[in-house]
């Protein structure tokens, strides 16, 4: 999903907080995810569609 929007969840795009959550916003979609490099996983925490 993010790749089709030109976003890489591993690039640190958007906002990062101490829990490691990353916010990626591409209007009208906002995705909060957590990247765990050593497990090679991306965990999607929240998806908001403003359309």
TORPA-4810 file (N, C-alpha, C, O; in nm, 3 decimals):
<nodes>
NODE_1_0.083_-0.118_0.000_0.000_0.000_0.000_0.088_0.125_0.000_0.070_0.212_-0.085_X
NODE_2_0.183_0.136_0.095_0.267_0.254_0.100_0.359_0.265_-0.021_0.386_0.375_-0.069_X
NODE_3_0.405_0.152_-0.070_0.494_0.154_-0.186_0.421_0.210_-0.308_0.482_0.280_-0.389_X
NODE_4_0.293_0.181_-0.322_0.218_0.233_-0.436_0.201_0.385_-0.427_0.175_0.450_-0.528_X
NODE_5_0.216_0.441_-0.305_0.208_0.585_-0.285_0.346_0.650_-0.287_0.358_0.771_-0.266_X
NODE_6_0.449_0.570_-0.313_0.584_0.624_-0.319_0.647_0.643_-0.183_0.741_0.722_-0.169_X
NODE_7_0.597_0.574_-0.079_0.649_0.587_0.056_0.720_0.460_0.099_0.672_0.350_0.072_X
NODE_8_0.833_0.475_0.165_0.907_0.362_0.221_0.897_0.370_0.373_0.948_0.465_0.431_X
NODE_9_0.833_0.273_0.440_0.817_0.282_0.585_0.949_0.278_0.659_0.953_0.312_0.777_X
NODE_10_1.055_0.238_0.595_1.185_0.232_0.661_1.266_0.359_0.649_1.377_0.365_0.703_X
NODE_11_1.216_0.459_0.580_1.298_0.579_0.558_1.280_0.686_0.664_1.343_0.792_0.656_X
NODE_12_1.196_0.662_0.765_1.176_0.759_0.871_1.093_0.878_0.830_1.101_0.984_0.893_X
NODE_13_1.014_0.863_0.727_0.931_0.974_0.679_0.833_1.017_0.786_0.784_0.935_0.863_X
NODE_14_0.806_1.143_0.788_0.707_1.196_0.881_0.758_1.211_1.022_0.874_1.247_1.043_X
NODE_15_0.674_1.183_1.118_0.701_1.207_1.259_0.745_1.077_1.325_0.690_0.970_1.298_X
NODE_16_0.846_1.088_1.412_0.891_0.972_1.490_0.881_1.008_1.637_0.916_1.119_1.677_X
NODE_17_0.833_0.915_1.719_0.825_0.939_1.863_0.906_0.832_1.937_0.956_0.739_1.874_X
NODE_18_0.919_0.843_2.069_1.004_0.749_2.144_0.963_0.602_2.133_1.048_0.514_2.149_X
NODE_19_0.837_0.573_2.106_0.793_0.434_2.091_0.828_0.377_1.954_0.803_0.260_1.928_X
NODE_20_0.886_0.457_1.869_0.925_0.410_1.737_0.813_0.415_1.634_0.828_0.361_1.525_X
NODE_21_0.701_0.480_1.668_0.593_0.492_1.571_0.630_0.598_1.469_0.685_0.702_1.502_X
NODE_22_0.598_0.569_1.345_0.624_0.663_1.236_0.492_0.699_1.172_0.409_0.613_1.145_X
NODE_23_0.475_0.826_1.147_0.355_0.873_1.080_0.387_0.909_0.937_0.476_0.990_0.910_X
NODE_24_0.314_0.850_0.846_0.332_0.879_0.704_0.199_0.932_0.652_0.098_0.863_0.659_X
NODE_25_0.201_1.054_0.602_0.078_1.117_0.555_0.089_1.149_0.407_0.180_1.220_0.363_X
NODE_26_-0.004_1.094_0.331_-0.019_1.125_0.189_-0.169_1.149_0.172_-0.249_1.055_0.172_X
NODE_27_-0.206_1.276_0.159_-0.347_1.313_0.159_-0.426_1.224_0.065_-0.385_1.205_-0.050_X
NODE_28_-0.536_1.170_0.108_-0.606_1.181_0.235_-0.577_1.064_0.330_-0.660_1.034_0.416_X
NODE_29_-0.463_0.999_0.316_-0.430_0.880_0.396_-0.322_0.912_0.497_-0.225_0.981_0.465_X
NODE_30_-0.339_0.863_0.621_-0.236_0.873_0.722_-0.217_0.737_0.785_-0.314_0.674_0.829_X
NODE_31_-0.093_0.691_0.790_-0.061_0.558_0.844_0.041_0.575_0.955_0.143_0.642_0.938_X
NODE_32_0.012_0.513_1.070_0.108_0.507_1.181_0.159_0.363_1.185_0.081_0.268_1.195_X
NODE_33_0.290_0.349_1.179_0.347_0.215_1.179_0.473_0.211_1.264_0.530_0.314_1.299_X
NODE_34_0.515_0.091_1.296_0.636_0.068_1.374_0.723_-0.028_1.294_0.678_-0.136_1.256_X
NODE_35_0.847_0.011_1.269_0.940_-0.071_1.192_1.034_-0.141_1.288_1.102_-0.076_1.368_X
NODE_36_1.036_-0.274_1.282_1.127_-0.354_1.364_1.230_-0.415_1.269_1.205_-0.518_1.206_X
NODE_37_1.345_-0.350_1.260_1.447_-0.391_1.163_1.498_-0.532_1.184_1.510_-0.608_1.088_X
NODE_38_1.528_-0.568_1.308_1.587_-0.699_1.330_1.491_-0.814_1.303_1.534_-0.926_1.279_X
NODE_39_1.362_-0.787_1.306_1.263_-0.889_1.270_1.218_-0.879_1.125_1.146_-0.965_1.075_X
NODE_40_1.263_-0.773_1.057_1.224_-0.746_0.918_1.072_-0.737_0.906_1.011_-0.798_0.818_X
NODE_41_1.014_-0.659_0.996_0.868_-0.644_0.999_0.829_-0.498_1.007_0.903_-0.415_1.061_X
NODE_42_0.712_-0.467_0.953_0.648_-0.338_0.969_0.510_-0.367_1.028_0.429_-0.436_0.967_X
NODE_43_0.484_-0.313_1.147_0.356_-0.332_1.212_0.273_-0.206_1.195_0.312_-0.099_1.241_X
NODE_44_0.159_-0.219_1.131_0.068_-0.105_1.111_-0.016_-0.092_1.238_-0.086_-0.184_1.278_X
NODE_45_-0.006_0.026_1.299_-0.079_0.051_1.424_-0.215_0.118_1.400_-0.313_0.087_1.467_X
NODE_46_-0.216_0.210_1.304_-0.340_0.284_1.281_-0.341_0.336_1.138_-0.239_0.378_1.084_X
NODE_47_-0.459_0.333_1.077_-0.479_0.388_0.942_-0.597_0.483_0.949_-0.705_0.447_0.996_X
NODE_48_-0.576_0.606_0.902_-0.683_0.706_0.899_-0.704_0.751_0.756_-0.609_0.793_0.689_X
NODE_49_-0.827_0.744_0.710_-0.863_0.788_0.575_-0.953_0.911_0.591_-1.059_0.902_0.654_X
NODE_50_-0.911_1.022_0.536_-0.986_1.147_0.551_-1.063_1.184_0.425_-1.082_1.302_0.395_X
NODE_51_-1.106_1.082_0.351_-1.174_1.109_0.225_-1.320_1.086_0.228_-1.388_1.105_0.128_X
</nodes>
